[in-house]
Amino acid sequence: MRAHEAGWAHAEGALKGPSWLREPADANELVRHLWSTTARKADGVLEVGGVSLAALVAEHGSPAYVLDEDDFRARARAFRDAFAAYDVYYAGKAFLCTAAARWIAEEGLSLDVCSGGELTVAERAGVDPARIGFHGNNKTPAELRRAVRLGVGRIIVDSFVEIERLAAIVAELGATAGVMVRVTAGVEAHTHEYIATAHEDQKFGFSITNGQAFDAVRAVLDAPGLELLGLHSHIGSQIFDSSGFEVAARRVLALHARISTELGVTMPEMDLGGGFGIAYTTQDDPSDPSQLATEMSKIVEHECRALGIPEPRLSIEPGRAIVGPAMCTVYEVGTVKKVALDGGAVRTYVSVDGGMSDNIRTALYDADYSCTLASRHSDAPAVLTRVVGKHCEAGDIVVKDEFLPGDVAEGDLLAVPGTGAYCRSMASNYNHALRPPVIAVRDGVARIVVRRETEDDLLATDVGDVS
């Protein structure tokens, strides 16, 4: 909650940093659980995947997203193995490119998309359409038609209009479509309000409480060509507490049982969502996949036993938990400014060559991030610092509070961990910035998987004065 009408930056004690942030004994050290598994420092220079970020920037420029392929693949396998009895769907919206889509398929995961563009990437990457789920609260007729033609494995319907639309399309094409019904279980997940998705007052799904979900299932059953696979629930994102899943599972399974009893239909599948949290700072303590699998399996087993129904085949969507920790963003420092404030306090602003165009989450969600000096070792005492971007916006903040060596200066490199999810996906051309590249690193080799935008790209859609 904001503590001051002008925002958290003006709240009492803001210059001391948040209560959870502790001054480190050595500001050069990495906080290990915030970084991908191959990240390490050698003489103060950060390496990821055996590649020096100083060398990477010298070759490819900054800012740049650095994707640890081994870490990405290992996290995908960890969820696949822990949830061996489930289907695991990678969240394309978190980060998607053709290389990542291929890695996901190679590691045995399925893929969740929520737009025609994401479906295009999946198709280009050669992902088996039967292992694709198509989400979204306002899929266009063109998107649905394409999904049906491709043979997408499941389409998650989100409104009565969409059910009618999809039924008309399968009739037109003489096809069938596997359908899941998105339901809202009335659960208030302990996360930011913009990423909590199972409470009643929001745009997604059919309410279980008011009977819409049951009516939606009946509408799907009444539509020739639509094959009802099951119910889909998703309580939000950046979730650490399994208690929300317990409540949601109980309500969704109760509806599942009611449909079986009253409509005589046993649905083979159920999706419990996921949206598992990652560690952005030292205040975050995420569960590992095996722990999550154990807790969720026990919840489903207990509820099904209580209802006297067989367990459906389950699927989950880990969300950011695979790609989030696998990527960091590296920036170059442009200026350092010490701003004198009331009472003799001083705020140190370190400006970098990116900002809210490559990571909007701090401005959008009040998200917290960490960072480290990535290009050298420093013996200077740690100073509480705010890392800001280059955009013409006071809210253009990359890292609200972090202890960095007090001699950070122009030309230094800073790296921010945990930027794999939603940073590149939500990147923009604000102030006509060029979106950074994504550089995959593995075994000492760096390769571009998404190139940096150019000014020609920026102008490609600007048709000029045609009047």
C-alpha positions as CSV (number, residue, x, y, z in Angstrom):
1,M,0.0,0.0,0.0
2,R,1.2,3.5,-0.8
3,A,2.0,5.4,2.4
4,H,2.0,9.0,0.9
5,E,-0.3,10.7,-1.5
6,A,2.6,11.5,-3.8
7,G,3.8,7.9,-3.8
8,W,6.2,5.6,-2.0
9,A,9.2,7.7,-3.0
10,H,8.0,10.5,-0.7
11,A,6.9,8.4,2.3
12,E,8.6,8.8,5.7
13,G,11.7,6.8,5.8
14,A,11.9,6.3,2.1
15,L,15.5,7.5,2.0
16,K,16.5,4.6,4.4
17,G,15.1,2.1,1.9
18,P,12.5,-0.6,2.7
19,S,12.7,-2.5,6.0
20,W,13.6,-5.7,4.3
21,L,16.7,-4.3,2.5
22,R,19.9,-4.8,4.4
23,E,23.2,-3.1,3.8
24,P,25.5,-5.9,2.5
25,A,28.9,-6.7,4.0
26,D,30.3,-6.6,0.4
27,A,28.3,-4.8,-2.3
28,N,30.2,-6.8,-5.0
29,E,28.7,-10.1,-3.9
30,L,25.8,-11.7,-5.8
31,V,22.7,-12.6,-3.8
32,R,22.7,-16.1,-5.3
33,H,19.0,-17.0,-5.3
34,L,18.2,-13.8,-7.3
35,W,20.3,-14.9,-10.2
36,S,20.3,-17.6,-12.8
37,T,22.4,-20.7,-11.9
38,T,25.4,-20.0,-14.1
39,A,25.8,-16.4,-13.0
40,R,29.1,-15.7,-11.2
41,K,31.6,-12.9,-10.8
42,A,35.3,-13.1,-11.8
43,D,37.3,-10.2,-10.5
44,G,34.1,-8.3,-10.2
45,V,33.0,-8.9,-13.8
46,L,29.6,-10.7,-14.0
47,E,29.6,-13.8,-16.2
48,V,26.4,-15.6,-17.3
49,G,26.6,-18.9,-19.2
50,G,30.4,-18.5,-19.2
51,V,30.1,-15.2,-21.0
52,S,31.5,-12.0,-19.6
53,L,28.8,-9.3,-19.6
54,A,31.6,-6.7,-20.2
55,A,32.6,-8.6,-23.4
56,L,29.0,-9.1,-24.4
57,V,28.2,-5.4,-24.2
58,A,31.4,-4.6,-26.0
59,E,30.2,-6.7,-28.9
60,H,26.4,-6.2,-28.8
61,G,25.9,-2.9,-27.0
62,S,23.6,-2.0,-24.2
63,P,21.0,-2.3,-22.8
64,A,20.6,-6.0,-23.5
65,Y,18.6,-8.9,-22.1
66,V,20.9,-11.8,-21.3
67,L,19.1,-15.2,-21.4
68,D,20.8,-18.1,-19.6
69,E,19.8,-21.1,-21.8
70,D,21.0,-23.8,-19.4
71,D,19.0,-22.2,-16.5
72,F,15.9,-21.8,-18.7
73,R,16.0,-25.4,-19.7
74,A,16.8,-26.7,-16.2
75,R,13.7,-24.8,-14.8
76,A,11.5,-26.2,-17.5
77,R,12.7,-29.7,-16.8
78,A,12.2,-29.2,-13.0
79,F,8.6,-28.4,-13.5
80,R,8.1,-31.2,-16.1
81,D,9.6,-33.8,-13.7
82,A,8.0,-32.5,-10.5
83,F,4.6,-32.4,-12.2
84,A,5.1,-35.6,-14.1
85,A,1.4,-36.5,-13.8
86,Y,0.3,-33.1,-15.1
87,D,0.6,-31.2,-18.4
88,V,2.8,-28.2,-17.9
89,Y,2.1,-25.1,-20.0
90,Y,4.8,-22.5,-20.4
91,A,3.4,-18.9,-20.4
92,G,4.2,-17.4,-23.8
93,K,3.1,-14.0,-22.5
94,A,6.0,-14.0,-20.0
95,F,8.6,-14.2,-22.8
96,L,8.4,-15.7,-26.2
97,C,10.6,-16.0,-29.2
98,T,11.1,-18.9,-31.7
99,A,14.2,-20.1,-29.8
100,A,12.4,-20.2,-26.5
101,A,9.4,-21.9,-28.0
102,R,11.7,-24.6,-29.4
103,W,13.5,-25.1,-26.1
104,I,10.1,-25.5,-24.3
105,A,9.0,-28.2,-26.9
106,E,12.4,-30.0,-26.6
107,E,12.1,-30.1,-22.8
108,G,8.6,-31.7,-23.1
109,L,6.4,-28.8,-22.1
110,S,3.3,-27.5,-23.7
111,L,2.8,-23.8,-24.6
112,D,0.1,-21.3,-23.6
113,V,-0.5,-18.4,-26.0
114,C,-3.0,-15.5,-25.8
115,S,-2.8,-13.7,-29.1
116,G,-2.5,-14.3,-32.8
117,G,1.1,-13.0,-32.6
118,E,2.1,-15.5,-30.0
119,L,0.4,-18.2,-32.1
120,T,2.5,-17.1,-35.1
121,V,5.7,-17.5,-33.1
122,A,4.7,-21.0,-31.9
123,E,3.8,-22.0,-35.5
124,R,7.1,-20.5,-36.8
125,A,9.0,-22.5,-34.1
126,G,7.3,-25.7,-35.1
127,V,5.5,-26.3,-31.9
128,D,3.0,-29.2,-32.1
129,P,-0.4,-27.4,-32.3
130,A,-1.9,-30.2,-30.2
131,R,0.3,-29.0,-27.3
132,I,-0.8,-25.4,-27.5
133,G,-3.5,-23.8,-25.4
134,F,-5.1,-20.5,-26.6
135,H,-6.2,-18.0,-23.9
136,G,-7.6,-14.6,-24.1
137,N,-10.8,-12.7,-23.2
138,N,-11.4,-11.2,-26.6
139,K,-10.1,-13.6,-29.3
140,T,-11.0,-12.3,-32.7
141,P,-12.8,-14.5,-35.3
142,A,-9.6,-14.5,-37.4
143,E,-7.6,-15.7,-34.4
144,L,-10.1,-18.4,-33.6
145,R,-10.4,-19.5,-37.2
146,R,-6.6,-19.8,-37.4
147,A,-6.4,-21.8,-34.1
148,V,-9.1,-24.2,-35.4
149,R,-7.3,-24.7,-38.8
150,L,-4.0,-25.3,-37.1
151,G,-5.5,-27.9,-34.7
152,V,-4.7,-26.1,-31.5
153,G,-5.2,-28.6,-28.7
154,R,-7.4,-26.5,-26.4
155,I,-9.1,-23.2,-26.7
156,I,-10.0,-21.6,-23.3
157,V,-13.3,-19.9,-23.8
158,D,-14.0,-16.7,-21.8
159,S,-17.5,-15.5,-22.8
160,F,-20.8,-16.6,-24.2
161,V,-20.1,-14.5,-27.3
162,E,-16.9,-16.5,-27.8
163,I,-18.6,-19.8,-27.4
164,E,-21.1,-18.8,-30.1
165,R,-18.3,-17.4,-32.3
166,L,-16.2,-20.6,-32.0
167,A,-19.2,-22.8,-32.7
168,A,-20.0,-20.9,-35.9
169,I,-16.3,-21.2,-37.0
170,V,-16.1,-25.0,-36.5
171,A,-19.4,-25.4,-38.3
172,E,-18.0,-23.3,-41.2
173,L,-14.8,-25.3,-41.4
174,G,-16.3,-28.7,-40.7
175,A,-13.9,-29.1,-37.8
176,T,-14.0,-29.8,-34.1
177,A,-12.2,-27.8,-31.3
178,G,-11.2,-28.9,-27.8
179,V,-12.5,-26.4,-25.3
180,M,-11.9,-25.5,-21.7
181,V,-14.1,-23.1,-19.8
182,R,-12.4,-20.4,-17.9
183,V,-14.0,-20.0,-14.5
184,T,-13.5,-17.5,-11.6
185,A,-13.5,-19.1,-8.2
186,G,-13.8,-16.0,-6.2
187,V,-10.4,-16.2,-4.6
188,E,-8.4,-13.1,-3.6
189,A,-4.8,-14.1,-4.3
190,H,-2.2,-12.3,-2.3
191,T,-0.6,-10.4,-5.1
192,H,-0.9,-7.1,-6.9
193,E,-4.5,-6.3,-7.8
194,Y,-3.6,-6.0,-11.5
195,I,-2.3,-9.6,-11.6
196,A,-4.9,-11.2,-9.4
197,T,-7.3,-13.0,-11.8
198,A,-9.8,-15.1,-9.8
199,H,-11.8,-12.6,-7.9
200,E,-15.3,-11.7,-9.1
201,D,-14.8,-8.1,-10.3
202,Q,-12.4,-8.5,-13.3
203,K,-12.6,-9.3,-16.9
204,F,-11.6,-13.0,-17.1
205,G,-13.8,-16.0,-17.0
206,F,-17.3,-17.2,-15.9
207,S,-18.2,-16.9,-12.2
208,I,-18.9,-20.1,-10.3
209,T,-20.7,-18.2,-7.6
210,N,-23.5,-16.7,-9.8
211,G,-24.0,-19.8,-12.0
212,Q,-22.4,-18.4,-15.2
213,A,-19.8,-21.1,-15.2
214,F,-22.4,-23.9,-15.2
215,D,-24.4,-22.2,-17.9
216,A,-21.2,-21.8,-20.0
217,V,-20.5,-25.5,-19.7
218,R,-24.0,-26.3,-20.9
219,A,-23.6,-23.9,-23.8
220,V,-20.4,-25.7,-24.9
221,L,-22.1,-29.0,-24.6
222,D,-25.0,-27.8,-26.8
223,A,-22.7,-26.6,-29.5
224,P,-21.9,-29.2,-32.2
225,G,-18.2,-29.4,-32.9
226,L,-17.1,-28.2,-29.5
227,E,-15.5,-30.9,-27.4
228,L,-15.6,-30.0,-23.7
229,L,-12.3,-30.9,-22.1
230,G,-12.7,-29.4,-18.7
231,L,-12.6,-26.3,-16.5
232,H,-9.8,-23.8,-16.3
233,S,-9.0,-21.7,-13.2
234,H,-6.2,-19.2,-12.7
235,I,-6.0,-17.2,-9.4
236,G,-3.2,-14.8,-10.4
237,S,0.5,-14.3,-10.8
238,Q,3.6,-14.0,-8.5
239,I,1.9,-16.4,-6.0
240,F,3.8,-17.8,-3.1
241,D,1.0,-19.2,-0.9
242,S,-0.7,-22.5,-1.9
243,S,-3.7,-21.7,0.3
244,G,-5.3,-19.8,-2.6
245,F,-5.0,-22.9,-4.8
246,E,-6.7,-25.0,-2.1
247,V,-9.8,-22.8,-2.0
248,A,-9.9,-22.5,-5.8
249,A,-9.5,-26.3,-6.3
250,R,-12.3,-27.0,-3.8
251,R,-14.7,-24.7,-5.7
252,V,-13.7,-25.8,-9.2
253,L,-13.8,-29.5,-8.3
254,A,-17.2,-29.0,-6.7
255,L,-18.4,-27.5,-10.0
256,H,-16.7,-30.4,-11.9
257,A,-18.6,-32.9,-9.7
258,R,-21.9,-31.0,-10.2
259,I,-21.5,-31.1,-14.0
260,S,-20.9,-34.8,-13.8
261,T,-24.0,-35.4,-11.7
262,E,-26.5,-33.0,-13.3
263,L,-25.4,-33.0,-16.9
264,G,-24.0,-36.6,-17.1
265,V,-20.7,-35.5,-18.4
266,T,-17.3,-36.5,-16.9
267,M,-14.8,-34.0,-18.1
268,P,-11.3,-35.5,-18.6
269,E,-9.2,-32.5,-17.7
270,M,-8.8,-29.6,-15.4
271,D,-6.3,-26.7,-15.3
272,L,-5.5,-25.1,-11.9
273,G,-3.4,-22.3,-13.3
274,G,-0.2,-21.5,-11.4
275,G,1.5,-18.1,-11.7
276,F,4.1,-19.2,-9.3
277,G,6.3,-16.5,-7.8
278,I,10.1,-15.9,-8.2
279,A,12.6,-14.0,-6.1
280,Y,13.1,-10.5,-7.3
281,T,14.7,-9.3,-4.0
282,T,15.7,-10.8,-0.7
283,Q,12.1,-10.4,0.6
284,D,10.9,-13.1,-1.8
285,D,11.0,-16.8,-0.9
286,P,9.6,-18.9,-3.7
287,S,8.8,-22.6,-3.4
288,D,10.6,-25.1,-5.6
289,P,8.6,-27.1,-8.2
290,S,8.7,-30.4,-6.2
291,Q,7.3,-28.7,-3.1
292,L,4.6,-27.0,-5.2
293,A,3.7,-30.3,-6.9
294,T,3.4,-32.1,-3.6
295,E,1.2,-29.4,-2.1
296,M,-1.1,-29.1,-5.1
297,S,-1.4,-32.9,-5.6
298,K,-2.4,-33.3,-2.0
299,I,-5.1,-30.6,-2.4
300,V,-6.6,-32.2,-5.5
301,E,-6.4,-35.7,-4.1
302,H,-8.1,-34.7,-0.8
303,E,-10.9,-32.7,-2.6
304,C,-11.6,-35.5,-5.1
305,R,-11.8,-38.1,-2.3
306,A,-14.2,-35.9,-0.4
307,L,-16.4,-35.4,-3.4
308,G,-16.2,-39.1,-4.4
309,I,-15.0,-38.4,-7.9
310,P,-12.0,-39.6,-10.0
311,E,-9.2,-37.2,-10.4
312,P,-9.2,-35.5,-13.8
313,R,-5.9,-35.1,-15.7
314,L,-4.5,-31.9,-14.4
315,S,-2.5,-29.2,-16.0
316,I,-0.6,-26.2,-14.5
317,E,0.9,-23.0,-15.9
318,P,4.0,-22.0,-13.9
319,G,3.9,-18.5,-15.4
320,R,7.1,-16.5,-14.9
321,A,8.8,-19.2,-12.8
322,I,10.7,-20.7,-15.8
323,V,11.9,-17.7,-17.7
324,G,11.9,-15.0,-15.0
325,P,15.0,-16.0,-13.1
326,A,16.8,-17.1,-16.3
327,M,17.3,-13.6,-17.7
328,C,19.0,-10.5,-16.5
329,T,19.3,-7.0,-18.1
330,V,22.6,-5.3,-18.5
331,Y,22.8,-1.5,-18.7
332,E,25.6,1.1,-19.0
333,V,25.7,4.0,-16.5
334,G,25.4,7.4,-18.1
335,T,25.3,9.8,-15.2
336,V,25.4,9.8,-11.4
337,K,23.6,12.6,-9.6
338,K,23.5,13.3,-5.8
339,V,20.3,15.3,-5.0
340,A,20.2,17.2,-1.7
341,L,16.9,16.9,0.1
342,D,15.3,18.3,3.2
343,G,17.1,17.8,6.4
344,G,20.4,17.3,4.8
345,A,19.5,13.9,3.3
346,V,21.0,13.0,-0.1
347,R,19.5,10.7,-2.8
348,T,21.9,9.1,-5.2
349,Y,20.5,8.7,-8.6
350,V,22.3,6.4,-11.1
351,S,21.0,6.9,-14.6
352,V,21.3,4.0,-17.1
353,D,20.7,3.8,-20.9
354,G,17.4,2.0,-20.7
355,G,14.4,2.3,-18.3
356,M,10.7,1.9,-18.5
357,S,10.8,1.1,-22.2
358,D,12.6,-2.2,-21.5
359,N,11.1,-2.8,-18.0
360,I,7.8,-1.2,-17.2
361,R,7.1,-3.3,-14.2
362,T,8.5,-0.9,-11.6
363,A,6.3,1.9,-12.9
364,L,3.2,-0.3,-13.5
365,Y,3.2,-2.6,-10.5
366,D,5.5,-0.8,-8.0
367,A,7.7,-3.9,-8.6
368,D,11.0,-4.2,-6.7
369,Y,14.2,-5.3,-8.3
370,S,17.9,-5.7,-7.3
371,C,21.0,-5.0,-9.2
372,T,24.8,-5.3,-9.1
373,L,27.9,-3.6,-10.5
374,A,28.7,-5.9,-13.3
375,S,31.9,-4.6,-15.0
376,R,34.5,-4.4,-12.2
377,H,35.3,-4.9,-8.5
378,S,34.9,-2.0,-6.1
379,D,36.3,-1.4,-2.7
380,A,34.1,1.7,-2.1
381,P,31.6,1.5,0.8
382,A,28.0,0.7,-0.2
383,V,25.6,3.5,-0.7
384,L,21.8,3.3,-1.0
385,T,21.1,4.1,-4.6
386,R,18.1,4.5,-6.9
387,V,18.7,3.3,-10.5
388,V,16.7,5.3,-13.0
389,G,16.2,5.2,-16.8
390,K,16.7,7.8,-19.5
391,H,13.1,8.5,-20.3
392,C,11.3,11.8,-19.9
393,E,9.2,10.5,-17.0
394,A,9.7,11.0,-13.3
395,G,8.4,7.5,-12.7
396,D,11.1,6.0,-15.0
397,I,12.7,3.9,-12.2
398,V,14.4,0.6,-12.8
399,V,15.5,-0.2,-9.2
400,K,13.9,1.8,-6.4
401,D,16.4,1.0,-3.7
402,E,19.7,-1.0,-3.8
403,F,23.1,-0.7,-2.1
404,L,25.8,-0.2,-4.7
405,P,29.4,0.7,-4.3
406,G,29.7,4.4,-3.7
407,D,32.1,5.0,-6.7
408,V,29.7,3.8,-9.4
409,A,30.4,6.1,-12.3
410,E,29.8,6.8,-16.0
411,G,30.7,3.8,-18.2
412,D,30.1,1.2,-15.5
413,L,27.8,-1.7,-16.2
414,L,24.9,-2.6,-14.0
415,A,22.9,-5.8,-14.2
416,V,19.4,-6.4,-13.0
417,P,18.4,-10.0,-12.3
418,G,14.9,-11.6,-12.7
419,T,14.0,-9.7,-15.8
420,G,13.0,-12.7,-18.0
421,A,9.3,-12.4,-17.4
422,Y,7.2,-9.6,-19.0
423,C,10.2,-7.1,-19.5
424,R,10.8,-7.9,-23.1
425,S,7.2,-8.9,-23.7
426,M,5.9,-5.5,-22.4
427,A,8.8,-3.4,-23.9
428,S,7.8,-0.3,-25.8
429,N,9.2,2.4,-28.1
430,Y,8.5,5.1,-25.6
431,N,10.4,8.2,-26.5
432,H,11.2,6.3,-29.7
433,A,13.6,4.0,-27.8
434,L,14.9,1.0,-29.6
435,R,14.0,-2.3,-27.9
436,P,17.1,-4.2,-26.8
437,P,18.2,-7.5,-28.1
438,V,17.9,-10.9,-26.3
439,I,21.2,-12.6,-26.2
440,A,21.2,-16.3,-25.3
441,V,24.4,-17.5,-23.5
442,R,25.6,-21.0,-23.0
443,D,28.9,-22.7,-22.5
444,G,30.9,-19.5,-23.1
445,V,29.0,-18.7,-26.4
446,A,26.6,-15.7,-26.9
447,R,24.2,-15.7,-29.7
448,I,21.4,-13.3,-30.7
449,V,17.9,-14.8,-30.5
450,V,16.1,-11.5,-30.8
451,R,18.1,-8.7,-32.5
452,R,18.2,-5.1,-31.4
453,E,15.7,-2.8,-33.1
454,T,17.2,-0.3,-35.5
455,E,16.0,3.2,-36.5
456,D,14.9,1.7,-39.8
457,D,12.6,-0.6,-37.8
458,L,11.3,2.4,-35.9
459,L,10.5,4.2,-39.1
460,A,9.2,1.2,-41.0
461,T,5.6,1.8,-40.0
462,D,5.8,5.6,-40.3
463,V,4.3,6.3,-43.7
464,G,5.0,10.0,-43.6
465,D,2.8,12.9,-44.8
466,V,0.5,11.4,-47.4
467,S,-2.0,14.2,-47.5
